[in-house]
Structure formats: C-alpha cells, structure tokens
Amino acid sequence: MIPVETSPSRLAISRRGLILAGAATALSPALPSPAAADEALAAFVTDTMTRAGVAGMAVGYARDGVVRLAEGYGLADVESGRRVTGQTVFHVASLTKPVIATAVMMLAEAGLLDVDEPVAPHLDFAIGNPVHPGVDITFRHLMAHVSSISDKTCYAVDFRQPGRDAVMPLDTFLRDYLTPGGAHYSAEGSYSPAAPGARWDYSNVGYALLGHAAGRVAGQDLRHFIDERLFAPLGMRRVSWSIAGTPADAAVPYDSVDGVRTRVQPVGFPDWPGGMLRASVMDYTRFLAAATNGGVWGDARILTGADLEQMMAPTTPPGLPAWLTGQGLGWQRSKLDGVDLVEHWGGDPGVCNAAYLDPARRTAVAVFTNASGSREVMTAVKAVAGRLMSRDTP
C-alpha cells in the first residue's frame, strides 16, 4: 500500500478536520484500526475482482485534499506475474475528459476565453451544424456533450490504430470530419439533427474539438499546457499522452471471450482529448483530491472553488440517459449505492475505469482495471467504488 502522503504542505490539517477526527474517535471507539481496515478492503477487492474475472485493479481514495490510499491488487501482466501497485500506469480512457475540461476552465479563469463564447473564432477551419447554420457551438456545449457534433461517422470509420499511436494529427482529423468537403465529412454523420445546446449526445469528437480549440487559445498543444500547469503542480509524474510514452511496466489490457482471458493491444486514435491519457491511480487520485478540495493541492491551486462547483453542477438536457442524474462540464452525475455523486467512467479494449466524487465530503475515489467493461466487470468496479466511498462514513 502507498500510505498517506506526508509532505508538510500536504498535511496542513484544518482545525475543522482535527475537530471532526476527534469527534469520530470519541463517538466510535470500536472503529477498526487502519491496518485492519486495509486488510478487510484487500480481501473485499480481491474477492470482487476474482469473481468478475479482472486480472488487475488499482484503487485510490482521497479525503480533504490528501491521497489517503493508492493501492494495487492482482496482476498488471498475467504472463510475467508482475503485480499491480499504486504507481502502475493504466489507460484511463474517457477519464481524460474531466482533465481536458479542467484545462479549459483554467484558461477561462485566466481570462483567455469565456465558456459561453463561440468556439469557431478560435479555430483555423470552419465548423457549423448544417441543419442549424445560425446557432453557434460554444465551449460550454462541447464540455457538456450538447454541441450537436456526432460520433456517428466514428462508428462507421475506424480511426483507431492497434498497438501504436495514431499517425493522423488532431487538426487533420477534425478538418476531415467537421468541414464540408473533408474526407470524412457528412451532414448526417458529423452533426446531429438537434441544434447546438438542445440535446445531450455524448461526443468524443466534440472533446477532440474542445482540446484543439483550447490549445489554440493557450498558444500551445493543450497536452503541454496540462503537463506544465496541471500535472506538474500536482506532482503527477506517472502520466503519458501516448502509447509510445507509456512506461514499460504499465498494466497490460485484457479482454475475455467465453471466459478465456486474452491479451489485447492498446489502441491509438487521433482524437486524443477524448481518451488517450495514461496515469497511475496515485497520480489521478491527486487530481481528484484537488477537485474535491476547492481546487487546492498542498501549496498549489488548480481552480477556484466556484469554477469547480460550476463544472460539477448538474443539468438535465433532453436525451440524457436514464443511468445519469445530471451532466456537468466534463463531469457527470449518477447514483452509487443510492447516493447521487459526481462521476465519470472510462472504457476501451482491456480498460474499465471509474471515478466518483463527493464534493460535500471532500472525498473522491478512483478504480482502474485492465479488463474490458463487461457487465460483470462494471458491477465489480461499482462495488469497489462504493466500498471506498463508505470508508470513513460514520
């Protein structure tokens, strides 16, 4: 287990925190010791993942701006017997999206953009829903999946490249996809019939456009901006935006067909803002810790509390699926064990991950696996997330 982080700047316990800790001790003298609690968690996680056929799992837990737990269970590489640790890098897939949205809000705080302004003036090519030519697509629309940009063509044309990073640059992909005359443009496949802002329609291409536009606003590739302005202050070092840059000891993705576990290749795709990030559970949980602590991590502040509240505030646009209770800016909401929480999931071949946040309790959890997201695997991820979320519930 990776223990509570002990940097002095990260152990600045508030008076309120001390009072609550004291009250919990006074009211609950029979609470198990931390060691006993960790042993019970390990037994629960191991049993849950084994029953679901998951080779390896990493879990993170943050409270009051500090990572309290970052632990690995099972195997990162079945063939070699290499085990998962809290530092094992996993493909986080669509858990990339809250990171991208956070960077956009950072640019907004710096006065470089307004989330309600049109994105088109910041681009070097034309975009627009052909059915609604007079309705602008805004940054907010893109962050909240109501942009009317459709992934339909992505289901017909496989842009993924097994085993390696995509060769096609992001701007080329977007031009070809969203601009009339582009190699993969079609009015029906690139845009939905709904007007921008009118209907929820989850869009990886929309996030690709968001990342490209935000990078142009920042004056640099958004990945570099995030590395410098977000990851570095949070001490996130076990991260990568590419397959080529992923550490050799990363988790190997596995699929299961008819109960047989099979090693699968990671896939690269040009729309990287939608889901190409790799990270250890320790590092991603640091991001969650800041997000649930008013934007503060140690001596660093990534966003103001007001902007984080805006990102997590739920809306319920038409088309929102029944399993979600709300859509924010980058973040979503759903119920876990009957409690409405901020969340996001991520999946790809050999990947099924989730993050849940409870800003009111300044608590967050992350669960990463190297297994494809079958019903059994998703049930296991939710079970472990629920167990972690109740870790310090009186």
N, C-alpha and C positions, 0 to 999 in steps of 0.2 A: 504493500500500500504506500502511496505517496502521501505523507502526512500534511497536516495544516501548514500553510506557508508561514514562515517565521521571520520574514523581512520586517524590521521595525516599522517601516512606513505602512506595512500591510497588517500590522497588529494594533492599529490605532482604534481600540475598542471604545465606543462611546459610553457615556455614563448610563444612557438608557440600556445599552447592551449588557452592562455589568449588573444593573438592577434586575433585568429580566432573567439573566443567568442565575443570579442569587435566588430569585423567586422560584425558578424552576427547581433548584436544588432543595429549597425549603419545602415546597409542596409535593415533590416527588422523590423522596429519599430512596425508593426502591428501583429507580431507573437503572438499567443495566450499565455497566462500565463501557467506555468507548471500545475497548478490546472485545468485550462480549458482543456488543452491537455489531462490530465489524465482522466477527465470526458468524453471527446469525445472518448478516447480509450476504456474506460469501456463500453460505450454504443455500440461501434462497436463490441467488443469482445463478449459481452453478446448476442447481436442480431445474430452474426455469429454462435456461438456455439449452440444457441437455435434452429436455423433453421436446423442445422446439427444433432440435437439430442444428443449433447455432454452434459453429466452431469456436468463435472468439467474441468477446464482448468487453467493452470498456465503459466505465460509468464515471460521471463527475457530479459533484454536489457542491454548491456554493451557497453561503449564507452571510448576510451583512457585508458583502463586498470581498469576502475571502473564500478561496477554494478550500473546503474542508475535507474533501475526499476526491481522489483521482486514482482509480484502481482498474486493473485488468484481470480478466478471467478467461480461462480456456486458451485456445491456440490461435496465434496470428498466422502461423504456417503449419498446416497439419502434416505435410510431408516431412518437414525437418524437426517437428516437435517444438518449434520456437513459441514461447508463450506471449500472451498479451500483457502489456503493462500500461500504466497511466500515460506513458510517453510514446506508446505505439501510434504511428500515424495511420489514420483511416481516411478514406474518401468520404467527405461529409455530404456530397451531392447538393441537394437543394437547401441544406442549411447554409449554403453560400449566400442565399438571397438576403437574409437579415443583415449580413455583413455588408453587402452592396448597399442596402437601404440606409444603413448607419452611415456609410461614407457620404451618401447623398445629403443626409441631414447635417453632417459636419460641414459640407460645402454651403448649405443653406445658413447655418449659424455664422459662417464666415462672411455672409453677405454676397456670395458669388452666384447664388441662384435663389429663386423662390419656388417652393414645391408646387405652387398653383399656376406657375407660368408655363406657356407652351414650350415643348422640348424642341420643336422644329428649328427655331432660330439658332440653336446651338449645334446644329448638325451640318455636315458637308454634303448632304444629299437630301432629296425631297421625300417626305412621308405624308400620308394622309389617307384616312379611310375613304375609298372612292364612293361609298354609299352616303357618306356624311362629310362632304368636302369643306363645309363651313365650320366644322367642330374641331377645335384643337385638341391634341393629345398632350396632357401635362405630365410633369414629373410625378405628381400625386397619383394620376391614373395608372402610370406604369408600376409604381410601388404597391398599389392596391389591387392589381390584376383587373382593372376595369378600363384598360386602354383601347379595347376592341382589336388589338393585334392578336392574330390567331396562330396557334401552333399546328393547324390542320396540315399544312404542307410538310411539316417536320415528320408527321406520321406517314406520309407518302414517300418522302425522300429521306433516306437515312444518311444524315451528315456525320454520323459517328465513325471513328476510326479505331478499330480494336488494337489494343496493345501499344498505342503511341498517341502523341498529341496531334491535334488537327493541324493540317498544313494551311488551310484557308484562314486568312486573317479575319478578325471580327468585323471590321468595316466592310470588307468584301462580302461576307455572308449577309450583312444587313442590307447593303445596296441591292444584292441579287434577290433578296427576299421581300423587301418593302417598297422598292422603287419600280414604277411601271417601266417595262422593258427589261427588268432584271431577269437573270437566268432562271430564277425560281419564283418569280412573282406571278400571282394570280389574284384577282379581286376576291375570289371566294376562299382561297387558301391562305392568303396573307392577312386578311382582315375579316372580322365577323360582321354580320348584318347590323348588330347593335351599334349605337353611337358611342363614341368615347365617353366614359363616365356613367353609362346607362346600365351596364350588366357585367356581372362577375364572370370572368373567363380566364382561368389560370394560364399564364403565358410565360414560357421560358424565353421566347423570342422578345417579349416585352422587356424582360430583365436584361437581355443582351443589349437592347437599345438603351436602356437606362444606364448600364455600365459604360457604354460607348459615349453617350452624351455627357455623363458626369466626368469622364476622363477629359473630354474636350474643355469642359468648364474648369477643371483643375489644371489644365495645361500639361498633363502627363497621363500616361497609361494609368487607369484607375488602380490597377494592381500595385503599382509603385507607390501611389498615394496612400493606399491602405497599408502597405508594408511599413511606410515611414510614419504615418500619422495615427494609425490604429494599432497595428500589431507590435511595433517597437515599444510604444509606451506601456502596453500591456505585458511586455516580456514574452510575447508569443514567437518562439523560435522554431518550433517543430511544425512548420506550415509550408505548404507548397501550392502554387497555382498550376502546376503541370505534372504530367506523369514522369517526364524526364527529371524533374527536380525533386521527386518524391524519394525519401530515404530508402535504402535497400532493405531496412528492417521494418518496413510498413506492413500493415495487415494485408494478407492475400485474400482477394474476394472469392467466394464460393457460391455456387448455385446448387440446388438439389432437385434432381429429376427422378421421380419414382423412388424416393428415399435414398438415392445414391448421390453423395456429395461430390461435386466436380469443380475443380479449379477453373476460374474464368479470367479472361484478360480484362484489365481496366480499359475503359474506352475514353478517347479524347473527342471533343466536339468544339466547333468554332465559337459557339455562343457560351463562352466560359463564365460570364457573370451569372448564368442560370444555375451553375452547379459543378464547377471544376475544382473547388478548393479542397485541399487535403490538410488535416490537422490532427494533433493528438487530443485526447479528451481533456488532458490537463490544460492545454492552451485554449481550447474552445470554451472550457468552463470559466476561464479567466474573462473571456468576452462576455459570457452570461453573468458573471459576478458583477462586472461594471454596469451592465444593462439593468440589473435589479438593485443597484446601489446608487441611484441618481446620477449615473454616468461616471462615478468615481472609482478608480482603482489605485490604491496606495496614494501616491502624490500626483497621479495623472487624472485628468478629466477628459473623457472622450465626447460627451454630450451633456447638455443641461438636463435636469430632471424634467423640465417642461417638454422638451423635444422628445425625450424618451416616452413620456406619457402620450404624446401625440402619435408616436409610432405604434403604441400598443392599444390605443383607443379603438374599440370595435365599431365597425359599420356593418350593415347587413344588406348589401346590394342585391337586387334581383339576380337569381342564378346561383347564389351562394349555396353550396351543397349542404345536405342535412347534417353531415358529421361535423361541420364547423358552426360555431355560435357567433363568429364575427371575423372580419378581415381588417387588419390594421395596415400600417405602412411597413412592409417587409415581414411583419409578424402576423400570425393568425390567432384565433382562439378556438378552443374546444374543451369538452369536459373530460377530466381524468378522475376516475373513481367518484363521479358525481360533482366534482368541483370545477368551476369554469376557470381555465388558465390560459395564459399566453403560450403559444407553441409554434413549432414548425417541424416538419418531417423532411427527410431526405432519402431518396432511393435511386438505385441504379443496379445494373447486374452485379450481384455479390455485395450489395450495400443496403442496409436498412437502419436508419438512424432517427432519433427524435430528441428535441429539446423542449422542456416545459419550464415556464417562468411564473412565479407568483410575486409580482412587484410589491404587494401589500406586506408580505412576509419577508421581502428581500431575499428570496430563495429561488434557486434555479437548479435544474438537473439536466444532464446530457447522457444519452445512451447510444453508443455506437456498436454496430455489429458488422461482421464480414460475411453476411448471409443475405441472399435476395429476399425481398419482402413478401413472403408468403403470408397467408392468414395466421399460421402458427407463429411465425417469426414476429409479426406485428403485435400479436397478442402478448408474446413474451416481452417485447420492448415496452409495451404499456404497463405490464405487470411490474417490471423492474423500476420504471419511472415512477409509478405510484408508490412503490415501497420506499424509494429515495425521497419522494416529496413528503412522506409522513415521518421522515427520520427524526425530526425534532418537534413533532406535533405533541403538545401536552396530552 
